[in-house]
């Protein structure tokens, strides 16, 4: 969303003429350029790291469950 340069009315990004004051819009290269999106490599890295954290937490939970299911450990003293 952009604002009209003449009257300040809110416009859609691709509007060439303001419907309120009929003022023509001038577009710069930055206005017409597509918005940059995060690279796919960063998205993949994020999900790999999240998956690794989940796997480590699951492994810790399994080890704790196994130790608890064995019962009390014998004392060697």
PyMOL Python script that loads the backbone (N, CA, C, O; Angstrom):
from pymol import cmd

cmd.read_pdbstr("""\
ATOM      1  N   UNK A   1       0.843  -1.180   0.000  1.00  0.00           N
ATOM      2  CA  UNK A   1       0.000   0.000   0.000  1.00  0.00           C
ATOM      3  C   UNK A   1       0.889   1.243   0.000  1.00  0.00           C
ATOM      4  O   UNK A   1       1.895   1.313   0.706  1.00  0.00           O
ATOM      5  N   UNK A   2       0.491   2.210  -0.804  1.00  0.00           N
ATOM      6  CA  UNK A   2       1.185   3.491  -0.856  1.00  0.00           C
ATOM      7  C   UNK A   2       0.176   4.610  -0.655  1.00  0.00           C
ATOM      8  O   UNK A   2      -1.033   4.381  -0.634  1.00  0.00           O
ATOM      9  N   UNK A   3       0.680   5.791  -0.512  1.00  0.00           N
ATOM     10  CA  UNK A   3      -0.178   6.967  -0.370  1.00  0.00           C
ATOM     11  C   UNK A   3      -0.043   7.831  -1.616  1.00  0.00           C
ATOM     12  O   UNK A   3       1.018   7.882  -2.239  1.00  0.00           O
ATOM     13  N   UNK A   4      -1.133   8.511  -1.973  1.00  0.00           N
ATOM     14  CA  UNK A   4      -1.116   9.439  -3.103  1.00  0.00           C
ATOM     15  C   UNK A   4      -0.174  10.593  -2.770  1.00  0.00           C
ATOM     16  O   UNK A   4      -0.169  11.112  -1.654  1.00  0.00           O
ATOM     17  N   UNK A   5       0.623  10.978  -3.764  1.00  0.00           N
ATOM     18  CA  UNK A   5       1.577  12.069  -3.562  1.00  0.00           C
ATOM     19  C   UNK A   5       0.883  13.418  -3.442  1.00  0.00           C
ATOM     20  O   UNK A   5       1.458  14.361  -2.898  1.00  0.00           O
ATOM     21  N   UNK A   6      -0.353  13.524  -3.945  1.00  0.00           N
ATOM     22  CA  UNK A   6      -1.055  14.802  -3.980  1.00  0.00           C
ATOM     23  C   UNK A   6      -2.002  14.984  -2.796  1.00  0.00           C
ATOM     24  O   UNK A   6      -2.010  16.042  -2.166  1.00  0.00           O
ATOM     25  N   UNK A   7      -2.804  13.955  -2.488  1.00  0.00           N
ATOM     26  CA  UNK A   7      -3.820  14.131  -1.448  1.00  0.00           C
ATOM     27  C   UNK A   7      -3.620  13.201  -0.240  1.00  0.00           C
ATOM     28  O   UNK A   7      -4.285  13.379   0.781  1.00  0.00           O
ATOM     29  N   UNK A   8      -2.723  12.220  -0.337  1.00  0.00           N
ATOM     30  CA  UNK A   8      -2.453  11.334   0.791  1.00  0.00           C
ATOM     31  C   UNK A   8      -3.389  10.147   0.903  1.00  0.00           C
ATOM     32  O   UNK A   8      -3.322   9.404   1.883  1.00  0.00           O
ATOM     33  N   UNK A   9      -4.263   9.950  -0.081  1.00  0.00           N
ATOM     34  CA  UNK A   9      -5.222   8.837  -0.068  1.00  0.00           C
ATOM     35  C   UNK A   9      -4.464   7.515  -0.196  1.00  0.00           C
ATOM     36  O   UNK A   9      -3.490   7.422  -0.942  1.00  0.00           O
ATOM     37  N   UNK A  10      -4.921   6.485   0.543  1.00  0.00           N
ATOM     38  CA  UNK A  10      -4.259   5.174   0.480  1.00  0.00           C
ATOM     39  C   UNK A  10      -4.584   4.472  -0.822  1.00  0.00           C
ATOM     40  O   UNK A  10      -5.746   4.375  -1.216  1.00  0.00           O
ATOM     41  N   UNK A  11      -3.538   3.979  -1.493  1.00  0.00           N
ATOM     42  CA  UNK A  11      -3.687   3.335  -2.794  1.00  0.00           C
ATOM     43  C   UNK A  11      -3.048   1.960  -2.780  1.00  0.00           C
ATOM     44  O   UNK A  11      -2.178   1.669  -1.960  1.00  0.00           O
ATOM     45  N   UNK A  12      -3.494   1.122  -3.702  1.00  0.00           N
ATOM     46  CA  UNK A  12      -2.818  -0.146  -3.919  1.00  0.00           C
ATOM     47  C   UNK A  12      -1.487   0.127  -4.605  1.00  0.00           C
ATOM     48  O   UNK A  12      -1.298   1.190  -5.195  1.00  0.00           O
ATOM     49  N   UNK A  13      -0.572  -0.821  -4.532  1.00  0.00           N
ATOM     50  CA  UNK A  13       0.765  -0.616  -5.088  1.00  0.00           C
ATOM     51  C   UNK A  13       0.767  -0.408  -6.600  1.00  0.00           C
ATOM     52  O   UNK A  13       1.624   0.310  -7.115  1.00  0.00           O
ATOM     53  N   UNK A  14      -0.169  -1.017  -7.320  1.00  0.00           N
ATOM     54  CA  UNK A  14      -0.146  -0.941  -8.783  1.00  0.00           C
ATOM     55  C   UNK A  14      -1.084   0.122  -9.351  1.00  0.00           C
ATOM     56  O   UNK A  14      -1.340   0.120 -10.555  1.00  0.00           O
ATOM     57  N   UNK A  15      -1.599   1.020  -8.534  1.00  0.00           N
ATOM     58  CA  UNK A  15      -2.513   2.058  -8.997  1.00  0.00           C
ATOM     59  C   UNK A  15      -1.726   3.182  -9.650  1.00  0.00           C
ATOM     60  O   UNK A  15      -0.787   3.714  -9.059  1.00  0.00           O
ATOM     61  N   UNK A  16      -2.117   3.552 -10.896  1.00  0.00           N
ATOM     62  CA  UNK A  16      -1.414   4.598 -11.631  1.00  0.00           C
ATOM     63  C   UNK A  16      -2.034   5.972 -11.407  1.00  0.00           C
ATOM     64  O   UNK A  16      -1.331   6.981 -11.460  1.00  0.00           O
ATOM     65  N   UNK A  17      -3.356   6.026 -11.153  1.00  0.00           N
ATOM     66  CA  UNK A  17      -4.052   7.297 -10.966  1.00  0.00           C
ATOM     67  C   UNK A  17      -4.860   7.211  -9.676  1.00  0.00           C
ATOM     68  O   UNK A  17      -5.518   6.205  -9.410  1.00  0.00           O
ATOM     69  N   UNK A  18      -4.804   8.266  -8.886  1.00  0.00           N
ATOM     70  CA  UNK A  18      -5.548   8.302  -7.622  1.00  0.00           C
ATOM     71  C   UNK A  18      -7.038   8.456  -7.916  1.00  0.00           C
ATOM     72  O   UNK A  18      -7.418   9.376  -8.640  1.00  0.00           O
ATOM     73  N   UNK A  19      -7.903   7.579  -7.374  1.00  0.00           N
ATOM     74  CA  UNK A  19      -9.340   7.699  -7.624  1.00  0.00           C
ATOM     75  C   UNK A  19      -9.971   8.879  -6.902  1.00  0.00           C
ATOM     76  O   UNK A  19     -11.088   9.275  -7.235  1.00  0.00           O
ATOM     77  N   UNK A  20      -9.287   9.446  -5.928  1.00  0.00           N
ATOM     78  CA  UNK A  20      -9.851  10.542  -5.149  1.00  0.00           C
ATOM     79  C   UNK A  20      -9.572  11.901  -5.800  1.00  0.00           C
ATOM     80  O   UNK A  20     -10.473  12.728  -5.936  1.00  0.00           O
ATOM     81  N   UNK A  21      -8.313  12.121  -6.202  1.00  0.00           N
ATOM     82  CA  UNK A  21      -7.975  13.438  -6.750  1.00  0.00           C
ATOM     83  C   UNK A  21      -7.551  13.377  -8.211  1.00  0.00           C
ATOM     84  O   UNK A  21      -7.269  14.419  -8.801  1.00  0.00           O
ATOM     85  N   UNK A  22      -7.497  12.210  -8.806  1.00  0.00           N
ATOM     86  CA  UNK A  22      -7.114  11.978 -10.201  1.00  0.00           C
ATOM     87  C   UNK A  22      -5.680  12.400 -10.488  1.00  0.00           C
ATOM     88  O   UNK A  22      -5.328  12.680 -11.634  1.00  0.00           O
ATOM     89  N   UNK A  23      -4.857  12.444  -9.450  1.00  0.00           N
ATOM     90  CA  UNK A  23      -3.445  12.780  -9.645  1.00  0.00           C
ATOM     91  C   UNK A  23      -2.681  11.557 -10.123  1.00  0.00           C
ATOM     92  O   UNK A  23      -2.890  10.446  -9.637  1.00  0.00           O
ATOM     93  N   UNK A  24      -1.788  11.782 -11.090  1.00  0.00           N
ATOM     94  CA  UNK A  24      -0.994  10.673 -11.602  1.00  0.00           C
ATOM     95  C   UNK A  24       0.133  10.353 -10.635  1.00  0.00           C
ATOM     96  O   UNK A  24       0.737  11.245 -10.039  1.00  0.00           O
ATOM     97  N   UNK A  25       0.403   9.065 -10.493  1.00  0.00           N
ATOM     98  CA  UNK A  25       1.465   8.615  -9.604  1.00  0.00           C
ATOM     99  C   UNK A  25       2.746   8.464 -10.401  1.00  0.00           C
ATOM    100  O   UNK A  25       2.719   8.026 -11.551  1.00  0.00           O
ATOM    101  N   UNK A  26       3.858   8.821  -9.801  1.00  0.00           N
ATOM    102  CA  UNK A  26       5.155   8.575 -10.416  1.00  0.00           C
ATOM    103  C   UNK A  26       5.803   7.429  -9.649  1.00  0.00           C
ATOM    104  O   UNK A  26       5.800   7.413  -8.418  1.00  0.00           O
ATOM    105  N   UNK A  27       6.347   6.492 -10.371  1.00  0.00           N
ATOM    106  CA  UNK A  27       6.943   5.321  -9.755  1.00  0.00           C
ATOM    107  C   UNK A  27       8.448   5.349  -9.921  1.00  0.00           C
ATOM    108  O   UNK A  27       8.964   5.700 -10.982  1.00  0.00           O
ATOM    109  N   UNK A  28       9.133   4.983  -8.883  1.00  0.00           N
ATOM    110  CA  UNK A  28      10.582   4.845  -8.945  1.00  0.00           C
ATOM    111  C   UNK A  28      10.914   3.382  -9.142  1.00  0.00           C
ATOM    112  O   UNK A  28      10.042   2.517  -9.063  1.00  0.00           O
ATOM    113  N   UNK A  29      12.167   3.115  -9.397  1.00  0.00           N
ATOM    114  CA  UNK A  29      12.598   1.727  -9.598  1.00  0.00           C
ATOM    115  C   UNK A  29      12.372   0.914  -8.323  1.00  0.00           C
ATOM    116  O   UNK A  29      12.012  -0.261  -8.395  1.00  0.00           O
ATOM    117  N   UNK A  30      12.579   1.528  -7.166  1.00  0.00           N
ATOM    118  CA  UNK A  30      12.383   0.813  -5.906  1.00  0.00           C
ATOM    119  C   UNK A  30      10.920   0.428  -5.699  1.00  0.00           C
ATOM    120  O   UNK A  30      10.627  -0.622  -5.127  1.00  0.00           O
ATOM    121  N   UNK A  31      10.002   1.277  -6.165  1.00  0.00           N
ATOM    122  CA  UNK A  31       8.585   0.994  -6.003  1.00  0.00           C
ATOM    123  C   UNK A  31       8.170  -0.201  -6.853  1.00  0.00           C
ATOM    124  O   UNK A  31       7.378  -1.037  -6.417  1.00  0.00           O
ATOM    125  N   UNK A  32       8.709  -0.277  -8.069  1.00  0.00           N
ATOM    126  CA  UNK A  32       8.305  -1.339  -8.976  1.00  0.00           C
ATOM    127  C   UNK A  32       9.087  -2.631  -8.772  1.00  0.00           C
ATOM    128  O   UNK A  32       8.684  -3.678  -9.279  1.00  0.00           O
ATOM    129  N   UNK A  33      10.185  -2.579  -8.048  1.00  0.00           N
ATOM    130  CA  UNK A  33      11.000  -3.779  -7.832  1.00  0.00           C
ATOM    131  C   UNK A  33      10.270  -4.736  -6.900  1.00  0.00           C
ATOM    132  O   UNK A  33       9.637  -4.299  -5.939  1.00  0.00           O
ATOM    133  N   UNK A  34      10.348  -6.022  -7.169  1.00  0.00           N
ATOM    134  CA  UNK A  34       9.707  -6.983  -6.267  1.00  0.00           C
ATOM    135  C   UNK A  34      10.414  -7.003  -4.918  1.00  0.00           C
ATOM    136  O   UNK A  34      11.615  -6.750  -4.827  1.00  0.00           O
ATOM    137  N   UNK A  35       9.666  -7.299  -3.897  1.00  0.00           N
ATOM    138  CA  UNK A  35      10.238  -7.359  -2.553  1.00  0.00           C
ATOM    139  C   UNK A  35      11.156  -8.566  -2.446  1.00  0.00           C
ATOM    140  O   UNK A  35      10.856  -9.646  -2.954  1.00  0.00           O
ATOM    141  N   UNK A  36      12.270  -8.357  -1.779  1.00  0.00           N
ATOM    142  CA  UNK A  36      13.212  -9.467  -1.632  1.00  0.00           C
ATOM    143  C   UNK A  36      12.670 -10.462  -0.606  1.00  0.00           C
ATOM    144  O   UNK A  36      12.094 -10.083   0.414  1.00  0.00           O
ATOM    145  N   UNK A  37      12.869 -11.716  -0.901  1.00  0.00           N
ATOM    146  CA  UNK A  37      12.436 -12.780  -0.003  1.00  0.00           C
ATOM    147  C   UNK A  37      13.670 -13.467   0.536  1.00  0.00           C
ATOM    148  O   UNK A  37      14.717 -13.465  -0.111  1.00  0.00           O
ATOM    149  N   UNK A  38      13.558 -14.059   1.726  1.00  0.00           N
ATOM    150  CA  UNK A  38      14.712 -14.768   2.273  1.00  0.00           C
ATOM    151  C   UNK A  38      15.125 -15.900   1.343  1.00  0.00           C
ATOM    152  O   UNK A  38      14.280 -16.535   0.713  1.00  0.00           O
ATOM    153  N   UNK A  39      16.412 -16.148   1.262  1.00  0.00           N
ATOM    154  CA  UNK A  39      16.890 -17.181   0.355  1.00  0.00           C
ATOM    155  C   UNK A  39      16.450 -18.555   0.831  1.00  0.00           C
ATOM    156  O   UNK A  39      16.201 -18.766   2.018  1.00  0.00           O
ATOM    157  N   UNK A  40      16.358 -19.481  -0.106  1.00  0.00           N
ATOM    158  CA  UNK A  40      15.923 -20.831   0.233  1.00  0.00           C
ATOM    159  C   UNK A  40      16.956 -21.537   1.096  1.00  0.00           C
ATOM    160  O   UNK A  40      16.615 -22.400   1.905  1.00  0.00           O
ATOM    161  N   UNK A  41      18.221 -21.168   0.920  1.00  0.00           N
ATOM    162  CA  UNK A  41      19.277 -21.770   1.729  1.00  0.00           C
ATOM    163  C   UNK A  41      19.092 -21.468   3.210  1.00  0.00           C
ATOM    164  O   UNK A  41      19.306 -22.338   4.054  1.00  0.00           O
ATOM    165  N   UNK A  42      18.693 -20.227   3.532  1.00  0.00           N
ATOM    166  CA  UNK A  42      18.464 -19.877   4.929  1.00  0.00           C
ATOM    167  C   UNK A  42      17.256 -20.614   5.497  1.00  0.00           C
ATOM    168  O   UNK A  42      17.261 -21.021   6.659  1.00  0.00           O
ATOM    169  N   UNK A  43      16.222 -20.783   4.676  1.00  0.00           N
ATOM    170  CA  UNK A  43      15.044 -21.519   5.133  1.00  0.00           C
ATOM    171  C   UNK A  43      15.395 -22.971   5.419  1.00  0.00           C
ATOM    172  O   UNK A  43      14.968 -23.539   6.424  1.00  0.00           O
ATOM    173  N   UNK A  44      16.186 -23.571   4.517  1.00  0.00           N
ATOM    174  CA  UNK A  44      16.579 -24.967   4.701  1.00  0.00           C
ATOM    175  C   UNK A  44      17.451 -25.103   5.949  1.00  0.00           C
ATOM    176  O   UNK A  44      17.271 -26.031   6.737  1.00  0.00           O
ATOM    177  N   UNK A  45      18.397 -24.173   6.126  1.00  0.00           N
ATOM    178  CA  UNK A  45      19.267 -24.210   7.299  1.00  0.00           C
ATOM    179  C   UNK A  45      18.466 -24.092   8.585  1.00  0.00           C
ATOM    180  O   UNK A  45      18.747 -24.783   9.564  1.00  0.00           O
ATOM    181  N   UNK A  46      17.467 -23.217   8.583  1.00  0.00           N
ATOM    182  CA  UNK A  46      16.629 -23.044   9.767  1.00  0.00           C
ATOM    183  C   UNK A  46      15.919 -24.345  10.112  1.00  0.00           C
ATOM    184  O   UNK A  46      15.901 -24.749  11.275  1.00  0.00           O
ATOM    185  N   UNK A  47      15.332 -25.008   9.115  1.00  0.00           N
ATOM    186  CA  UNK A  47      14.604 -26.237   9.385  1.00  0.00           C
ATOM    187  C   UNK A  47      15.528 -27.388   9.754  1.00  0.00           C
ATOM    188  O   UNK A  47      15.141 -28.264  10.528  1.00  0.00           O
ATOM    189  N   UNK A  48      16.744 -27.403   9.213  1.00  0.00           N
ATOM    190  CA  UNK A  48      17.710 -28.433   9.602  1.00  0.00           C
ATOM    191  C   UNK A  48      18.086 -28.261  11.074  1.00  0.00           C
ATOM    192  O   UNK A  48      18.150 -29.235  11.825  1.00  0.00           O
ATOM    193  N   UNK A  49      18.333 -27.016  11.478  1.00  0.00           N
ATOM    194  CA  UNK A  49      18.674 -26.768  12.882  1.00  0.00           C
ATOM    195  C   UNK A  49      17.517 -27.109  13.814  1.00  0.00           C
ATOM    196  O   UNK A  49      17.734 -27.686  14.880  1.00  0.00           O
ATOM    197  N   UNK A  50      16.309 -26.764  13.434  1.00  0.00           N
ATOM    198  CA  UNK A  50      15.143 -27.103  14.258  1.00  0.00           C
ATOM    199  C   UNK A  50      14.997 -28.616  14.355  1.00  0.00           C
ATOM    200  O   UNK A  50      14.699 -29.141  15.427  1.00  0.00           O
ATOM    201  N   UNK A  51      15.202 -29.314  13.254  1.00  0.00           N
ATOM    202  CA  UNK A  51      15.106 -30.779  13.257  1.00  0.00           C
ATOM    203  C   UNK A  51      16.168 -31.401  14.149  1.00  0.00           C
ATOM    204  O   UNK A  51      15.900 -32.376  14.852  1.00  0.00           O
ATOM    205  N   UNK A  52      17.369 -30.843  14.124  1.00  0.00           N
ATOM    206  CA  UNK A  52      18.433 -31.371  14.972  1.00  0.00           C
ATOM    207  C   UNK A  52      18.116 -31.175  16.451  1.00  0.00           C
ATOM    208  O   UNK A  52      18.362 -32.072  17.258  1.00  0.00           O
ATOM    209  N   UNK A  53      17.579 -30.023  16.812  1.00  0.00           N
ATOM    210  CA  UNK A  53      17.210 -29.764  18.202  1.00  0.00           C
ATOM    211  C   UNK A  53      16.118 -30.728  18.645  1.00  0.00           C
ATOM    212  O   UNK A  53      16.174 -31.264  19.752  1.00  0.00           O
ATOM    213  N   UNK A  54      15.124 -30.952  17.788  1.00  0.00           N
ATOM    214  CA  UNK A  54      14.043 -31.880  18.120  1.00  0.00           C
ATOM    215  C   UNK A  54      14.593 -33.299  18.274  1.00  0.00           C
ATOM    216  O   UNK A  54      14.168 -34.025  19.172  1.00  0.00           O
ATOM    217  N   UNK A  55      15.529 -33.706  17.415  1.00  0.00           N
ATOM    218  CA  UNK A  55      16.112 -35.045  17.503  1.00  0.00           C
ATOM    219  C   UNK A  55      16.905 -35.217  18.790  1.00  0.00           C
ATOM    220  O   UNK A  55      16.824 -36.267  19.428  1.00  0.00           O
ATOM    221  N   UNK A  56      17.671 -34.205  19.181  1.00  0.00           N
ATOM    222  CA  UNK A  56      18.441 -34.284  20.426  1.00  0.00           C
ATOM    223  C   UNK A  56      17.509 -34.366  21.633  1.00  0.00           C
ATOM    224  O   UNK A  56      17.743 -35.152  22.551  1.00  0.00           O
ATOM    225  N   UNK A  57      16.462 -33.560  21.629  1.00  0.00           N
ATOM    226  CA  UNK A  57      15.502 -33.612  22.743  1.00  0.00           C
ATOM    227  C   UNK A  57      14.803 -34.965  22.811  1.00  0.00           C
ATOM    228  O   UNK A  57      14.567 -35.484  23.902  1.00  0.00           O
ATOM    229  N   UNK A  58      14.471 -35.538  21.664  1.00  0.00           N
ATOM    230  CA  UNK A  58      13.846 -36.866  21.649  1.00  0.00           C
ATOM    231  C   UNK A  58      14.814 -37.919  22.172  1.00  0.00           C
ATOM    232  O   UNK A  58      14.407 -38.813  22.914  1.00  0.00           O
ATOM    233  N   UNK A  59      16.091 -37.830  21.797  1.00  0.00           N
ATOM    234  CA  UNK A  59      17.086 -38.795  22.271  1.00  0.00           C
ATOM    235  C   UNK A  59      17.258 -38.690  23.779  1.00  0.00           C
ATOM    236  O   UNK A  59      17.356 -39.713  24.456  1.00  0.00           O
ATOM    237  N   UNK A  60      17.295 -37.492  24.311  1.00  0.00           N
ATOM    238  CA  UNK A  60      17.398 -37.307  25.763  1.00  0.00           C
ATOM    239  C   UNK A  60      16.180 -37.886  26.458  1.00  0.00           C
ATOM    240  O   UNK A  60      16.311 -38.529  27.499  1.00  0.00           O
ATOM    241  N   UNK A  61      15.004 -37.671  25.901  1.00  0.00           N
ATOM    242  CA  UNK A  61      13.781 -38.209  26.496  1.00  0.00           C
ATOM    243  C   UNK A  61      13.810 -39.735  26.503  1.00  0.00           C
ATOM    244  O   UNK A  61      13.373 -40.350  27.476  1.00  0.00           O
ATOM    245  N   UNK A  62      14.310 -40.351  25.449  1.00  0.00           N
ATOM    246  CA  UNK A  62      14.393 -41.824  25.383  1.00  0.00           C
ATOM    247  C   UNK A  62      15.371 -42.345  26.422  1.00  0.00           C
ATOM    248  O   UNK A  62      15.085 -43.338  27.090  1.00  0.00           O
ATOM    249  N   UNK A  63      16.518 -41.694  26.572  1.00  0.00           N
ATOM    250  CA  UNK A  63      17.507 -42.137  27.564  1.00  0.00           C
ATOM    251  C   UNK A  63      16.938 -42.018  28.970  1.00  0.00           C
ATOM    252  O   UNK A  63      17.102 -42.930  29.781  1.00  0.00           O
ATOM    253  N   UNK A  64      16.275 -40.912  29.268  1.00  0.00           N
ATOM    254  CA  UNK A  64      15.663 -40.738  30.595  1.00  0.00           C
ATOM    255  C   UNK A  64      14.592 -41.796  30.820  1.00  0.00           C
ATOM    256  O   UNK A  64      14.496 -42.350  31.915  1.00  0.00           O
ATOM    257  N   UNK A  65      13.795 -42.084  29.816  1.00  0.00           N
ATOM    258  CA  UNK A  65      12.741 -43.102  29.955  1.00  0.00           C
ATOM    259  C   UNK A  65      13.347 -44.484  30.208  1.00  0.00           C
ATOM    260  O   UNK A  65      12.834 -45.243  31.030  1.00  0.00           O
ATOM    261  N   UNK A  66      14.433 -44.815  29.508  1.00  0.00           N
ATOM    262  CA  UNK A  66      15.084 -46.119  29.699  1.00  0.00           C
ATOM    263  C   UNK A  66      15.646 -46.220  31.110  1.00  0.00           C
ATOM    264  O   UNK A  66      15.459 -47.238  31.775  1.00  0.00           O
ATOM    265  N   UNK A  67      16.329 -45.183  31.575  1.00  0.00           N
ATOM    266  CA  UNK A  67      16.878 -45.227  32.931  1.00  0.00           C
ATOM    267  C   UNK A  67      15.787 -45.328  33.987  1.00  0.00           C
ATOM    268  O   UNK A  67      15.963 -46.015  34.993  1.00  0.00           O
ATOM    269  N   UNK A  68      14.669 -44.658  33.773  1.00  0.00           N
ATOM    270  CA  UNK A  68      13.573 -44.756  34.735  1.00  0.00           C
ATOM    271  C   UNK A  68      12.890 -46.112  34.703  1.00  0.00           C
ATOM    272  O   UNK A  68      12.385 -46.573  35.726  1.00  0.00           O
ATOM    273  N   UNK A  69      12.866 -46.761  33.535  1.00  0.00           N
ATOM    274  CA  UNK A  69      12.203 -48.048  33.454  1.00  0.00           C
ATOM    275  C   UNK A  69      13.076 -49.168  34.038  1.00  0.00           C
ATOM    276  O   UNK A  69      12.552 -50.232  34.368  1.00  0.00           O
ATOM    277  N   UNK A  70      14.384 -48.960  34.173  1.00  0.00           N
ATOM    278  CA  UNK A  70      15.262 -49.959  34.766  1.00  0.00           C
ATOM    279  C   UNK A  70      15.115 -50.048  36.274  1.00  0.00           C
ATOM    280  O   UNK A  70      15.489 -51.054  36.877  1.00  0.00           O
ATOM    281  N   UNK A  71      14.589 -49.037  36.871  1.00  0.00           N
ATOM    282  CA  UNK A  71      14.429 -49.043  38.321  1.00  0.00           C
ATOM    283  C   UNK A  71      15.659 -48.446  38.981  1.00  0.00           C
ATOM    284  O   UNK A  71      16.550 -47.918  38.316  1.00  0.00           O
ATOM    285  N   UNK A  72      15.688 -48.543  40.308  1.00  0.00           N
ATOM    286  CA  UNK A  72      16.817 -47.962  41.025  1.00  0.00           C
ATOM    287  C   UNK A  72      18.119 -48.727  40.725  1.00  0.00           C
ATOM    288  O   UNK A  72      18.112 -49.949  40.571  1.00  0.00           O
ATOM    289  N   UNK A  73      19.193 -48.010  40.649  1.00  0.00           N
ATOM    290  CA  UNK A  73      20.482 -48.614  40.405  1.00  0.00           C
ATOM    291  C   UNK A  73      21.042 -49.206  41.694  1.00  0.00           C
ATOM    292  O   UNK A  73      20.841 -48.645  42.771  1.00  0.00           O
ATOM    293  N   UNK A  74      21.739 -50.327  41.594  1.00  0.00           N
ATOM    294  CA  UNK A  74      22.312 -50.906  42.831  1.00  0.00           C
ATOM    295  C   UNK A  74      23.456 -50.049  43.341  1.00  0.00           C
ATOM    296  O   UNK A  74      24.184 -49.421  42.572  1.00  0.00           O
ATOM    297  N   UNK A  75      23.591 -50.043  44.638  1.00  0.00           N
ATOM    298  CA  UNK A  75      24.687 -49.274  45.212  1.00  0.00           C
ATOM    299  C   UNK A  75      25.920 -50.175  45.310  1.00  0.00           C
ATOM    300  O   UNK A  75      25.812 -51.365  45.605  1.00  0.00           O
ATOM    301  N   UNK A  76      27.058 -49.602  45.065  1.00  0.00           N
ATOM    302  CA  UNK A  76      28.295 -50.379  45.094  1.00  0.00           C
ATOM    303  C   UNK A  76      29.129 -50.049  46.313  1.00  0.00           C
ATOM    304  O   UNK A  76      30.334 -50.297  46.332  1.00  0.00           O
ATOM    305  N   UNK A  77      28.510 -49.503  47.307  1.00  0.00           N
ATOM    306  CA  UNK A  77      29.286 -49.062  48.469  1.00  0.00           C
ATOM    307  C   UNK A  77      29.123 -49.944  49.594  1.00  0.00           C
ATOM    308  O   UNK A  77      29.711 -49.712  50.650  1.00  0.00           O
TER     309      UNK A  77
END
""", "prot")
cmd.dss("prot")
cmd.show_as("cartoon", "prot")
cmd.util.cbc("prot")
cmd.orient("prot")
